[in-house]
Amino acid sequence: MAQSPERPEQPASPAWHPSTAIVHHPYQPPAGFEAVQPAVHKASTIFFPSMAAVRQRDWAFKSTYTYGLHGTPTSFTLEERLASLEGARYCLLAPSGLAAVSLVNLALLRQGDQVLLPDNVYGPNKELARQCLAEYGIDWACYDPLDAQDLQRKLTPRTRLVWLEAAGSVTMEFPDLLGLLQVCRAHGVTTALDNTWGAGLAFAPFALPGADGGTLGVDISVHALTKYPNGGGDVLMGSICTRDAQLLQTLKRRHMHLGLGVGMNDAESVLRGLPSMALRYAAQDRAARQLAQFLAQHPAVARVLHPALPSSPGHAHWRQICAPDAPPAPASDGQRAAAAIASEGAAAGIFSFEPAAHWSNQQIDAFCEALQLFRIGYSWGGPVSLVMAYDLRNDRELSSSHARLASQRVIRLCIGLEHPDDLQADLAQALAACS
């Protein structure tokens, strides 16, 4: 019987046993297959065509494949797309956002160095400095992210790294990014931005509008891909992006020493999430602003912390970076002024509020538990709205940070993909039940 033209005749196999023949089967699929999503390439061992190829391998660049831990076509594709998203040249993947943060610290800091953190930094980053870096003889201190002069005062000749976070992931202060970057640039200090909130969409971290029409940029951007890029609430991953080839080599070496890698199924999940990320980010942004405006006028709420609200710390810095062409929020008196949220610019779908001063801790817990659509949990950027309560009395190092909060008790809301009217009704019933 003639061979089908769609299936070319295969070369004859040697006289192997069936168990060998199934492992070394000669069939290879035809080239030229293209589809919407990239293929998933999973591997530990990667074959070299010769010993000469082994000796010529380059572990540090994507010119060849060496071992599954160091990347396959799937992870290389994701890294390239993330670098483009953030405006970088290079990207490394890590198994979580915290792993990405840790990699930057462990790659750039040595015994005797100092790292400076914004006082509202992602909590585990501060714990890493307090418990891990300190054991390695690395000093750390916190600065006020709204005061570039405070950073200036705290820089020392030993300062090697300054972390930035825009906006703060619990209290939502938007930092004076341009002022902070100018200070670091003047002193030749490396800057690393936790860009999970901005997600590469709210602003361009490597090309911020500087003075005299120029640009300022961070040296490194770290991103928890767990949040918006994946969008499903079911993947843990992080990324580190940079434009600096020398920084890349330093990061890549430590990345390899620590044995960091990601699963290709997870990489494929993030690749599937990227095309819809901008639409999800915008929808969750709009919903968050609607809910923030609702809560800002509620008598059980002392203050809403959302960068697009004029009353939120750092609002002017947010407008400068994320909404440079937007008109000012409408001015009015009393409660309406506090609730006059900017309608333009970009912001993540996450914000916090301080409950009324008379609320007890039991009322805060009861509010979180009375919500029906918001689930109690960490993270953000997924389809399900989340709530979490924080007591910040022991989480802030600086008096200026404490002064910005009336009670040090904050409830954070992470907005999902539910209809905002349903979420607003859920907030209303929970507030009524606990007030």
FENCORFEN-V662943 format. One record per residue. N is the residue number from 1. RES is the residue in one small letter. SS is DSSP state (H for helix, E for strand, C for the rest). NEAR is the number of other C-alpha atoms within 12 Angstrom. Layout:
{{N RES SS NEAR} {N RES SS NEAR}}
This chain:
{{1 m C 4} {2 a C 8} {3 q C 9} {4 s C 9} {5 p C 7} {6 e C 9} {7 r C 12} {8 p C 13} {9 e C 15} {10 q C 13} {11 p C 10} {12 a C 12} {13 s C 17} {14 p C 13} {15 a C 10} {16 w C 13} {17 h C 12} {18 p H 12} {19 s H 10} {20 t H 13} {21 a H 15} {22 i H 13} {23 v H 12} {24 h C 16} {25 h C 18} {26 p C 15} {27 y C 16} {28 q C 12} {29 p C 12} {30 p C 10} {31 a C 6} {32 g C 6} {33 f C 10} {34 e C 9} {35 a C 8} {36 v C 9} {37 q C 19} {38 p C 24} {39 a C 23} {40 v C 25} {41 h C 23} {42 k C 23} {43 a C 23} {44 s C 18} {45 t C 15} {46 i C 21} {47 f C 16} {48 f C 16} {49 p C 14} {50 s C 10} {51 m H 10} {52 a H 9} {53 a H 15} {54 v H 17} {55 r H 12} {56 q C 15} {57 r C 21} {58 d C 17} {59 w C 23} {60 a C 26} {61 f C 20} {62 k C 23} {63 s C 15} {64 t C 23} {65 y C 30} {66 t C 27} {67 y C 25} {68 g H 27} {69 l H 30} {70 h H 39} {71 g C 40} {72 t C 34} {73 p H 28} {74 t H 32} {75 s H 40} {76 f H 34} {77 t H 30} {78 l H 44} {79 e H 38} {80 e H 26} {81 r H 31} {82 l H 40} {83 a H 31} {84 s H 23} {85 l H 33} {86 e H 40} {87 g C 28} {88 a C 32} {89 r C 26} {90 y E 37} {91 c E 42} {92 l E 54} {93 l E 51} {94 a E 45} {95 p C 33} {96 s C 33} {97 g H 34} {98 l H 31} {99 a H 35} {100 a H 44} {101 v H 45} {102 s H 35} {103 l H 40} {104 v H 50} {105 n H 43} {106 l H 32} {107 a H 28} {108 l H 35} {109 l C 33} {110 r C 22} {111 q C 22} {112 g C 19} {113 d C 28} {114 q E 32} {115 v E 43} {116 l E 44} {117 l E 44} {118 p E 47} {119 d C 43} {120 n C 41} {121 v C 42} {122 y C 35} {123 g H 27} {124 p H 21} {125 n H 39} {126 k H 31} {127 e H 23} {128 l H 28} {129 a H 34} {130 r H 24} {131 q H 16} {132 c H 21} {133 l H 31} {134 a H 24} {135 e H 16} {136 y H 20} {137 g C 18} {138 i C 28} {139 d E 32} {140 w E 39} {141 a E 34} {142 c E 35} {143 y E 35} {144 d C 41} {145 p C 40} {146 l C 35} {147 d C 30} {148 a H 26} {149 q H 19} {150 d H 24} {151 l H 36} {152 q H 27} {153 r H 20} {154 k H 28} {155 l C 33} {156 t C 23} {157 p C 17} {158 r C 24} {159 t E 32} {160 r E 33} {161 l E 41} {162 v E 47} {163 w E 48} {164 l E 50} {165 e E 46} {166 a C 50} {167 a C 48} {168 g C 42} {169 s C 43} {170 v C 43} {171 t C 46} {172 m C 46} {173 e C 42} {174 f C 46} {175 p C 42} {176 d C 35} {177 l H 49} {178 l H 35} {179 g H 30} {180 l H 44} {181 l H 41} {182 q H 27} {183 v H 27} {184 c H 35} {185 r H 25} {186 a H 15} {187 h H 23} {188 g C 20} {189 v C 32} {190 t E 36} {191 t E 42} {192 a E 43} {193 l E 46} {194 d E 46} {195 n C 46} {196 t C 47} {197 w C 45} {198 g C 45} {199 a C 45} {200 g C 40} {201 l C 33} {202 a C 34} {203 f C 34} {204 a C 29} {205 p C 45} {206 f C 35} {207 a C 26} {208 l E 29} {209 p E 26} {210 g C 22} {211 a H 13} {212 d H 7} {213 g H 9} {214 g C 12} {215 t E 19} {216 l E 27} {217 g C 35} {218 v C 45} {219 d C 40} {220 i E 45} {221 s E 50} {222 v E 51} {223 h E 47} {224 a E 42} {225 l C 50} {226 t C 40} {227 k C 42} {228 y C 51} {229 p C 48} {230 n C 41} {231 g C 38} {232 g C 30} {233 g C 29} {234 d C 25} {235 v C 33} {236 l C 33} {237 m C 43} {238 g E 43} {239 s E 53} {240 i E 49} {241 c E 46} {242 t E 41} {243 r C 26} {244 d C 23} {245 a H 19} {246 q H 17} {247 l H 28} {248 l H 30} {249 q H 24} {250 t H 23} {251 l H 36} {252 k H 36} {253 r H 24} {254 r H 27} {255 h H 37} {256 m H 25} {257 h H 17} {258 l C 21} {259 g C 20} {260 l C 28} {261 g C 35} {262 v C 39} {263 g C 30} {264 m H 33} {265 n H 25} {266 d H 33} {267 a H 44} {268 e H 30} {269 s H 32} {270 v H 42} {271 l H 36} {272 r H 27} {273 g H 33} {274 l H 33} {275 p H 22} {276 s H 18} {277 m H 33} {278 a H 27} {279 l H 21} {280 r H 34} {281 y H 40} {282 a H 30} {283 a H 29} {284 q H 38} {285 d H 40} {286 r H 32} {287 a H 33} {288 a H 47} {289 r H 40} {290 q H 35} {291 l H 40} {292 a H 45} {293 q H 35} {294 f H 33} {295 l H 40} {296 a H 36} {297 q C 25} {298 h C 27} {299 p C 21} {300 a C 29} {301 v E 36} {302 a E 29} {303 r E 38} {304 v E 47} {305 l E 44} {306 h C 50} {307 p C 50} {308 a C 47} {309 l E 46} {310 p C 34} {311 s C 33} {312 s C 38} {313 p C 35} {314 g C 32} {315 h H 33} {316 a H 29} {317 h H 33} {318 w H 39} {319 r H 35} {320 q H 29} {321 i H 38} {322 c H 36} {323 a C 26} {324 p C 21} {325 d C 15} {326 a C 20} {327 p C 15} {328 p C 23} {329 a C 24} {330 p C 17} {331 a C 18} {332 s C 14} {333 d C 10} {334 g H 12} {335 q H 22} {336 r H 21} {337 a H 21} {338 a H 31} {339 a C 35} {340 a C 31} {341 i E 41} {342 a C 38} {343 s C 30} {344 e C 24} {345 g C 31} {346 a C 38} {347 a C 45} {348 a C 49} {349 g C 49} {350 i E 50} {351 f E 47} {352 s E 44} {353 f E 44} {354 e E 40} {355 p E 38} {356 a C 30} {357 a C 22} {358 h C 19} {359 w C 24} {360 s C 19} {361 n H 22} {362 q H 15} {363 q H 25} {364 i H 34} {365 d H 26} {366 a H 25} {367 f H 33} {368 c H 34} {369 e H 26} {370 a H 25} {371 l C 30} {372 q C 24} {373 l C 31} {374 f C 34} {375 r E 29} {376 i E 25} {377 g C 21} {378 y C 26} {379 s C 39} {380 w C 43} {381 g C 43} {382 g C 36} {383 p C 30} {384 v C 31} {385 s C 42} {386 l E 36} {387 v E 38} {388 m E 33} {389 a E 33} {390 y E 30} {391 d E 25} {392 l C 26} {393 r C 18} {394 n C 16} {395 d C 28} {396 r C 31} {397 e C 24} {398 l C 24} {399 s H 17} {400 s H 21} {401 s H 31} {402 h H 22} {403 a H 16} {404 r C 28} {405 l C 33} {406 a C 24} {407 s C 26} {408 q C 30} {409 r E 35} {410 v E 38} {411 i E 43} {412 r E 40} {413 l E 48} {414 c E 45} {415 i C 48} {416 g C 39} {417 l C 33} {418 e C 26} {419 h C 22} {420 p H 29} {421 d H 19} {422 d H 22} {423 l H 34} {424 q H 30} {425 a H 22} {426 d H 29} {427 l H 38} {428 a H 27} {429 q H 21} {430 a H 25} {431 l H 29} {432 a H 19} {433 a H 19} {434 c H 26} {435 s C 24}}
